[in-house]
Structures are given as structure tokens and as C-alpha cells.
Amino acid sequence: MYRKLALGLVFFVVLGVSSSFAQCKGLAKSSCVPQLGDFLPNGRLYQSVLDKGSSGELHMVLNGGQQYRIITCADDKIGNTEWKLLDGNGNVVFDNTEHNNAQVWDIVVNTTQEFTMILETGVKNGVGRGCSCVLIGYKKGVLDKLAE
């Protein structure tokens, strides 16, 4: 009996998590992807189900000679995402609170570097639990074109 109950609970937890990620994928498709413009997606979608006021870190390596577009989108329930991009030395490269809470930012990377993105959700206007997504797009060979 306990075994059936435990299996039933596991089933409902897995079902709930998978439906939450399906909602996040839908949010990314409707809100993040259209903002890519002529950038190509890097093939990864960073998504999480978060509570209002939650924070997280995302570590990434951006390759030299490319231009990137970083896009954040969040469910209305958790409000806008405040985020900072730090270089490998911990210096703030971009802080969206200094740019009218921009959810899209373009960066040209001269040399391959590791970055850390720190996100906080719904600091000012969130009311519950919802999806937060980060999508990164790129353009190849931007520095070559700029040198011409």
C-alpha cells in the first residue's frame, strides 16, 4: 500500500514539473524568441520555475569575435527580471537596472571569456510563482566585418 502511495506521489510530482517546464517553453517561444531578430539561437534555453523575489546564477562562456544578444523574459506572476552580467573578475559588465530594466542587451566579445549572469525575479512587482527564461543569440564573425 505504501509503495503504491509513494509511486503515485512521484507520478504527480514528475507530472507537475514537466507541465511547468512546458509552460516555460511556451513563454520562451512567445516572448523571448521574437526578440532574437537576426541573431541565431545558441541552441540552449535556460529556464526555471521561480517564486517572486528568487535569484539565481547562470555561468556561460562567450566566444571572441562574436556579437551576442542576451534576452530575459519572465511570467507576469513573478514580474520583470533584474539582472547583471559579470566578467571573470567579478566586474559588472551590464546591469539592466541602470538601463530602464532592459530585458534585451547586445554585447560584442573581443576575446573568449567566462561570464556570470545574476538574476533576481519580481523584486518590485511580482506576486507569485512562474517561469523565468534566458535565451542567448549570436552573430558569427562580427569583428571581421567591423574591421573591413
C-alpha positions in Angstrom: 0.0 0.0 0.0 2.8 2.4 1.0 4.6 1.6 -2.2 1.5 2.4 -4.4 1.1 5.7 -2.5 4.8 6.6 -2.9 4.6 5.8 -6.7 1.5 7.9 -7.0 3.2 10.9 -5.3 6.2 10.5 -7.6 4.0 10.4 -10.6 2.2 13.7 -9.6 5.5 15.5 -8.8 7.0 14.5 -12.2 3.8 15.5 -14.0 3.8 18.8 -12.2 7.4 19.6 -13.0 7.1 18.6 -16.7 4.0 20.7 -17.2 5.8 23.7 -15.5 8.7 23.3 -18.0 6.2 23.1 -20.9 4.8 26.4 -19.7 8.3 27.9 -19.6 9.0 26.7 -23.2 5.7 28.3 -24.3 6.8 31.6 -22.6 10.2 31.5 -24.3 8.6 30.8 -27.7 6.1 33.6 -27.4 8.2 36.2 -25.5 11.9 35.6 -26.0 12.3 34.1 -29.4 10.7 37.0 -31.3 13.3 39.3 -29.8 16.2 37.4 -31.4 15.7 39.4 -34.6 18.6 38.4 -37.0 20.6 36.6 -34.2 20.9 32.8 -34.2 19.9 31.0 -31.0 22.8 29.3 -29.4 20.8 26.1 -29.0 20.1 26.4 -25.3 17.1 27.7 -23.4 17.8 28.4 -19.8 14.6 28.1 -17.9 13.4 27.8 -14.3 10.2 27.9 -12.3 10.8 30.6 -9.6 9.0 32.3 -6.8 8.7 36.1 -6.6 12.0 37.5 -5.3 14.0 34.4 -6.1 17.5 34.7 -7.5 19.9 32.6 -9.5 23.2 32.4 -11.3 24.0 31.3 -14.9 27.6 30.7 -15.9 28.4 31.0 -19.6 31.4 31.2 -22.0 31.1 33.7 -24.8 33.4 33.2 -27.7 35.6 36.0 -29.0 34.8 37.6 -32.4 31.1 37.3 -32.0 28.2 39.6 -31.1 25.7 38.2 -28.7 22.1 39.1 -27.7 21.0 38.2 -24.2 17.3 38.0 -23.7 15.4 37.5 -20.5 11.7 37.0 -20.2 9.5 36.1 -17.2 6.0 35.2 -16.4 3.8 38.1 -15.3 3.3 36.4 -11.9 7.0 36.9 -11.0 7.4 40.3 -12.6 10.4 41.7 -14.5 13.8 40.1 -14.1 16.6 42.3 -12.8 20.0 41.0 -13.9 23.7 41.7 -14.0 26.4 40.3 -16.2 29.8 39.9 -14.5 33.1 39.2 -16.2 35.5 36.6 -14.9 37.0 39.1 -12.4 33.6 39.9 -10.9 33.3 43.3 -12.6 29.8 44.4 -13.6 29.7 44.5 -17.4 26.0 45.2 -17.6 23.3 46.0 -15.1 19.8 46.2 -16.5 18.5 48.3 -13.6 20.8 51.1 -15.0 19.1 50.7 -18.4 15.4 51.0 -17.6 15.2 47.3 -16.7 16.1 46.3 -20.3 15.3 42.6 -21.0 17.4 42.6 -24.1 21.1 43.5 -24.4 23.7 43.1 -27.2 27.4 42.6 -26.5 30.4 42.2 -28.8 33.0 39.9 -27.2 36.6 40.5 -28.4 38.2 37.5 -26.7 36.7 34.3 -25.4 35.6 34.9 -21.8 33.6 33.4 -19.0 30.7 35.4 -17.6 28.3 35.0 -14.7 24.7 36.3 -15.0 22.9 37.0 -11.7 19.1 37.2 -12.0 16.5 38.3 -9.4 12.8 37.9 -10.2 9.9 40.1 -9.3 11.8 42.3 -6.8 9.3 45.1 -7.2 6.2 43.8 -8.9 5.9 40.0 -8.6 3.0 38.3 -6.9 3.6 34.5 -7.1 5.4 31.6 -8.8 6.2 31.5 -12.5 8.7 30.9 -15.3 11.9 32.8 -16.0 13.8 32.2 -19.2 17.2 33.3 -20.6 17.9 33.0 -24.3 21.2 33.8 -25.9 21.6 34.5 -29.6 24.8 35.2 -31.6 26.1 36.5 -34.9 29.3 34.9 -36.2 32.4 36.9 -37.3 31.2 40.3 -36.3 34.7 41.6 -35.6 35.8 40.6 -39.1 33.0 42.6 -40.6 33.7 45.7 -38.4 37.4 45.7 -39.4 36.5 45.9 -43.1 
